[in-house]
């Protein structure tokens, strides 16, 4: 005779697969080679990021030089 009834499942069957959540739309997106909606606002290509960081760095340095020049002239 079995230790548990047929309607009860064992603990082994109830374990989760490492926290992975199934999304029914992911199969469709893989089939159509599309990007999932939660990844669309992601990172830019490396070249664009380098140009953007360079421009921001240039503007910050120019503001710092202007402030130093103003403070030094007083």
Backbone bond lengths (Angstrom), bond angles and torsions (degrees), N, CA, C in turn:
res aa  C-N    CA-C-N  psi(-1)  N-CA   C-N-CA  omega(-1)  CA-C   N-CA-C  phi
1 X - - - 1.444 - - 1.525 109.68 -
2 X 1.312 116.00 144.26 1.460 121.30 -177.77 1.521 110.71 -78.56
3 X 1.351 115.14 151.83 1.458 120.86 179.16 1.527 112.72 -75.12
4 X 1.326 116.96 -31.17 1.463 120.13 -179.61 1.515 109.43 -117.48
5 X 1.314 116.19 158.44 1.461 120.90 178.96 1.519 109.80 -77.46
6 X 1.300 115.45 162.85 1.455 121.04 -178.63 1.534 111.76 -64.26
7 X 1.324 118.45 -32.25 1.457 120.86 -176.37 1.528 112.62 -77.44
8 X 1.330 118.11 -15.62 1.462 121.63 178.55 1.522 109.46 -94.59
9 X 1.307 115.02 142.93 1.464 118.93 177.01 1.517 109.40 -104.17
10 X 1.284 115.55 156.53 1.454 119.36 -179.70 1.527 110.05 -80.09
11 X 1.331 116.99 166.57 1.453 121.34 -179.58 1.520 111.35 -65.09
12 X 1.298 117.40 -31.88 1.453 121.36 -179.19 1.532 111.11 -63.03
13 X 1.308 117.59 -37.18 1.460 121.32 179.64 1.522 111.87 -73.75
14 X 1.326 118.91 -24.46 1.455 122.46 -177.99 1.522 113.55 -86.11
15 X 1.319 118.72 -7.43 1.463 120.11 -177.08 1.528 110.20 -66.98
16 X 1.331 114.93 146.03 1.466 121.23 -179.28 1.522 109.83 -89.31
17 X 1.320 116.43 156.72 1.460 122.04 178.69 1.521 109.78 -88.73
18 X 1.291 118.12 81.17 1.466 126.18 173.81 1.528 113.44 46.97
19 X 1.303 119.30 35.27 1.458 122.52 174.01 1.520 114.95 76.06
20 X 1.311 119.74 12.09 1.456 122.21 -179.98 1.527 108.95 -76.35
21 X 1.320 116.25 128.59 1.459 121.17 179.57 1.525 107.82 -102.29
22 X 1.313 116.04 131.09 1.464 121.22 -179.72 1.517 109.42 -82.16
23 X 1.297 116.60 130.18 1.453 122.51 174.86 1.526 107.74 -117.76
24 X 1.328 118.30 120.60 1.466 119.74 -176.89 1.523 113.63 -64.81
25 X 1.323 118.04 -21.92 1.460 119.25 -178.80 1.527 112.28 -80.53
26 X 1.333 117.94 -17.12 1.466 120.08 -178.79 1.528 111.95 -62.54
27 X 1.325 118.08 -37.78 1.466 120.14 177.76 1.523 111.07 -62.89
28 X 1.334 116.68 -41.33 1.463 120.64 178.22 1.527 110.40 -64.74
29 X 1.319 117.54 -42.85 1.456 120.74 -179.58 1.522 111.36 -65.71
30 X 1.328 117.87 -37.00 1.463 120.46 176.65 1.524 110.78 -67.02
31 X 1.328 116.52 -37.81 1.462 120.33 -178.66 1.525 111.03 -68.87
32 X 1.335 117.49 -35.78 1.462 120.91 -179.38 1.519 112.63 -93.34
33 X 1.344 117.38 3.22 1.466 123.61 179.82 1.521 111.25 56.48
34 X 1.322 116.61 44.68 1.455 123.39 -179.76 1.527 109.41 -106.33
35 X 1.325 116.60 163.81 1.459 122.09 178.99 1.524 108.45 -91.64
36 X 1.335 117.93 133.85 1.461 119.31 177.08 1.530 111.52 -59.63
37 X 1.336 118.51 148.31 1.463 121.27 -175.54 1.525 113.41 -60.49
38 X 1.323 118.32 -29.58 1.456 119.60 -179.22 1.518 112.06 -77.93
39 X 1.314 118.94 -5.04 1.471 121.80 178.64 1.526 112.27 -110.12
40 X 1.329 119.42 -0.73 1.458 120.61 -173.55 1.519 113.45 -69.47
41 X 1.322 119.30 -28.36 1.451 121.03 -179.55 1.509 112.07 -94.88
42 X 1.294 117.27 30.52 1.461 122.01 -172.15 1.506 114.20 -76.24
43 X 1.303 114.52 -158.21 1.449 121.99 -175.45 1.521 111.55 -72.75
44 X 1.318 114.09 152.47 1.455 121.25 177.27 1.531 109.13 -85.61
45 X 1.327 117.41 164.21 1.466 119.59 175.23 1.532 110.89 -60.79
46 X 1.309 115.36 156.58 1.465 121.05 -172.83 1.530 112.21 -58.96
47 X 1.312 118.71 -41.46 1.466 121.57 -179.42 1.518 112.84 -61.95
48 X 1.315 116.41 -41.80 1.466 120.77 179.51 1.525 110.10 -67.21
49 X 1.335 117.18 -39.50 1.467 119.83 178.19 1.526 111.00 -64.30
50 X 1.338 117.68 -40.69 1.466 121.20 179.83 1.523 109.95 -63.03
51 X 1.326 117.70 -44.99 1.465 121.31 179.15 1.529 109.93 -63.07
52 X 1.302 117.72 -43.94 1.458 121.14 -179.77 1.513 112.61 -63.51
53 X 1.328 116.97 -46.15 1.462 120.28 177.79 1.527 111.31 -63.77
54 X 1.329 117.38 -37.08 1.456 120.55 178.65 1.528 111.02 -64.83
55 X 1.324 116.98 -43.17 1.464 120.28 179.55 1.522 111.29 -64.88
56 X 1.312 117.01 -43.86 1.471 120.75 179.22 1.524 109.70 -63.47
57 X 1.320 117.75 -43.33 1.458 121.76 177.80 1.519 112.01 -61.80
58 X 1.331 116.46 -41.25 1.468 120.73 178.44 1.526 110.98 -61.65
59 X 1.323 117.36 -46.35 1.464 120.55 -179.41 1.528 111.73 -65.38
60 X 1.307 117.29 -39.36 1.472 120.58 178.64 1.527 109.92 -65.12
61 X 1.334 117.80 -42.71 1.470 120.72 178.15 1.530 111.58 -64.95
62 X 1.314 118.04 -39.55 1.461 120.74 178.69 1.531 110.76 -63.94
63 X 1.304 117.51 -42.22 1.469 121.11 178.10 1.530 109.46 -63.72
64 X 1.323 117.25 -41.49 1.467 120.62 178.94 1.526 110.47 -64.39
65 X 1.331 118.44 -43.07 1.464 121.11 178.89 1.529 111.21 -63.77
66 X 1.309 117.11 -40.61 1.468 120.76 178.59 1.526 110.56 -63.74
67 X 1.327 116.84 -43.97 1.479 120.04 178.46 1.520 110.72 -62.85
68 X 1.337 117.82 -42.66 1.462 121.09 179.25 1.536 109.73 -64.47
69 X 1.316 117.83 -40.84 1.463 121.39 179.54 1.531 110.93 -64.86
70 X 1.309 117.36 -41.28 1.474 121.53 178.81 1.529 109.97 -65.37
71 X 1.322 117.12 -44.16 1.468 120.25 -179.74 1.531 111.96 -68.68
72 X 1.332 118.03 -33.13 1.449 121.62 -178.46 1.524 111.17 -75.18
73 X 1.332 117.99 -28.69 1.458 121.04 -178.44 1.530 112.78 -78.99
74 X 1.298 117.88 -12.62 1.472 119.91 -177.94 1.465 112.15 -85.29
